[in-house]
Amino acid sequence: MTKAGKVRKATPKIEPKHKKNLAPRLRNKVEFVRRVLKAAQQAKAAA
């Protein structure tokens, strides 16, 4: 019992890398706003 957790405690903790991409649900919402809503606003402003 005295050697339990020896290797895990000796291993240095590595920080996780940051995620580059958004979750699909959030990314789709952002793309929708960019594609549809902004285009509608520009069309309204031009008219």
N, CA, C and O of each residue as an XYZ file, in Angstrom:
188
protein
N       0.812     -1.210      0.000
C       0.000      0.000      0.000
C       0.852      1.269      0.000
O       0.351      2.339     -0.346
N       2.094      1.177      0.370
C       2.916      2.380      0.488
C       3.300      2.969     -0.867
O       3.662      4.143     -0.950
N       3.224      2.158     -1.938
C       3.658      2.644     -3.253
C       2.484      3.094     -4.133
O       2.677      3.378     -5.315
N       1.299      3.160     -3.585
C       0.120      3.522     -4.385
C       0.214      4.976     -4.860
O       0.478      5.874     -4.060
N       0.000      5.207     -6.152
C      -0.012      6.557     -6.710
C       1.362      7.164     -6.922
O       1.471      8.363     -7.176
N       2.401      6.370     -6.823
C       3.766      6.891     -6.923
C       4.046      7.498     -8.305
O       4.576      8.604     -8.406
N       3.692      6.777     -9.349
C       3.992      7.233    -10.715
C       3.143      8.451    -11.073
O       3.642      9.409    -11.662
N       1.877      8.412    -10.720
C       0.979      9.514    -11.071
C       1.402     10.818    -10.399
O       1.327     11.883    -11.012
N       1.834     10.745     -9.176
C       2.264     11.949     -8.464
C       3.580     12.483     -9.019
O       3.828     13.688     -8.978
N       4.418     11.600     -9.532
C       5.718     12.017    -10.053
C       5.624     12.601    -11.468
O       6.551     13.269    -11.927
N       4.506     12.349    -12.156
C       4.340     12.818    -13.528
C       3.940     14.295    -13.525
O       2.986     14.663    -12.840
N       4.643     15.147    -14.272
C       4.282     16.570    -14.292
C       2.927     16.798    -14.960
O       2.586     16.125    -15.933
N       2.169     17.737    -14.439
C       0.851     18.040    -14.993
C       1.021     18.923    -16.222
O       1.700     19.949    -16.170
N       0.403     18.521    -17.322
C       0.474     19.258    -18.581
C      -0.860     19.979    -18.773
O      -1.923     19.367    -18.667
N      -0.800     21.271    -19.052
C      -2.024     22.038    -19.283
C      -2.662     21.595    -20.600
O      -1.948     21.346    -21.571
N      -3.991     21.493    -20.651
C      -4.650     21.106    -21.901
C      -4.524     22.202    -22.951
O      -4.499     23.389    -22.623
N      -4.444     21.794    -24.221
C      -4.369     22.762    -25.310
C      -5.750     23.374    -25.528
O      -6.771     22.731    -25.283
N      -5.770     24.625    -25.991
C      -7.031     25.305    -26.222
C      -7.691     24.755    -27.476
O      -7.019     24.390    -28.440
N      -9.019     24.700    -27.447
C      -9.763     24.258    -28.618
C      -9.775     25.377    -29.649
O     -10.042     26.531    -29.315
N      -9.490     25.040    -30.892
C      -9.470     26.043    -31.953
C     -10.878     26.320    -32.472
O     -11.249     27.470    -32.706
N     -11.655     25.258    -32.647
C     -12.962     25.390    -33.286
C     -14.084     25.455    -32.254
O     -13.979     24.894    -31.163
N     -15.149     26.144    -32.618
C     -16.333     26.189    -31.771
C     -17.099     24.881    -31.904
O     -16.868     24.111    -32.837
N     -18.006     24.633    -30.975
C     -18.886     23.473    -31.065
C     -19.776     23.659    -32.294
O     -20.116     24.790    -32.638
N     -20.157     22.567    -32.961
C     -20.929     22.687    -34.205
C     -22.201     23.531    -34.063
O     -22.534     24.311    -34.955
N     -22.902     23.374    -32.948
C     -24.146     24.109    -32.743
C     -23.896     25.617    -32.709
O     -24.631     26.391    -33.322
N     -22.881     26.012    -32.008
C     -22.549     27.431    -31.889
C     -21.991     27.971    -33.202
O     -22.300     29.095    -33.599
N     -21.168     27.169    -33.873
C     -20.588     27.599    -35.147
C     -21.686     27.800    -36.193
O     -21.640     28.758    -36.965
N     -22.674     26.899    -36.221
C     -23.768     27.039    -37.182
C     -24.573     28.305    -36.926
O     -25.010     28.971    -37.865
N     -24.765     28.636    -35.655
C     -25.501     29.863    -35.314
C     -24.743     31.091    -35.798
O     -25.337     32.010    -36.361
N     -23.439     31.107    -35.581
C     -22.609     32.239    -36.011
C     -22.636     32.367    -37.529
O     -22.745     33.472    -38.060
N     -22.537     31.243    -38.224
C     -22.562     31.277    -39.692
C     -23.918     31.744    -40.209
O     -23.995     32.471    -41.199
N     -24.993     31.321    -39.531
C     -26.339     31.744    -39.928
C     -26.491     33.254    -39.794
O     -26.998     33.917    -40.699
N     -26.055     33.786    -38.674
C     -26.152     35.231    -38.450
C     -25.356     35.971    -39.507
O     -25.822     36.959    -40.074
N     -24.169     35.493    -39.764
C     -23.300     36.146    -40.745
C     -23.920     36.097    -42.143
O     -23.902     37.089    -42.872
N     -24.465     34.940    -42.508
C     -24.946     34.726    -43.867
C     -26.334     35.335    -44.096
O     -26.541     36.040    -45.084
N     -27.273     35.075    -43.206
C     -28.668     35.440    -43.451
C     -29.027     36.802    -42.870
O     -29.519     37.672    -43.589
N     -28.790     36.990    -41.600
C     -29.253     38.217    -40.949
C     -28.497     39.449    -41.421
O     -29.108     40.491    -41.657
N     -27.193     39.353    -41.562
C     -26.427     40.510    -42.034
C     -26.766     40.836    -43.484
O     -26.798     42.007    -43.861
N     -27.021     39.812    -44.303
C     -27.402     40.042    -45.692
C     -28.754     40.749    -45.753
O     -28.964     41.625    -46.591
N     -29.667     40.367    -44.868
C     -30.986     41.005    -44.830
C     -30.861     42.468    -44.406
O     -31.548     43.332    -44.951
N     -29.997     42.747    -43.446
C     -29.800     44.126    -42.994
C     -29.182     44.982    -44.096
O     -29.555     46.143    -44.268
N     -28.244     44.412    -44.837
C     -27.605     45.162    -45.913
C     -28.596     45.431    -47.042
O     -28.577     46.505    -47.644
N     -29.459     44.460    -47.330
C     -30.461     44.642    -48.372
C     -31.457     45.727    -47.960
O     -31.903     46.525    -48.784
N     -31.798     45.741    -46.670
C     -32.733     46.748    -46.163
C     -32.098     48.141    -46.223
O     -32.767     49.117    -46.559
N     -30.822     48.226    -45.900
C     -30.118     49.508    -45.906
C     -29.934     50.032    -47.334
O     -29.978     51.240    -47.566
N     -29.728     49.124    -48.283
C     -29.505     49.525    -49.670
C     -30.803     49.985    -50.340
O     -30.784     50.805    -51.258
N     -31.920     49.446    -49.868
C     -33.212     49.778    -50.499
C     -33.759     51.117    -50.075
O     -34.832     51.517    -50.527
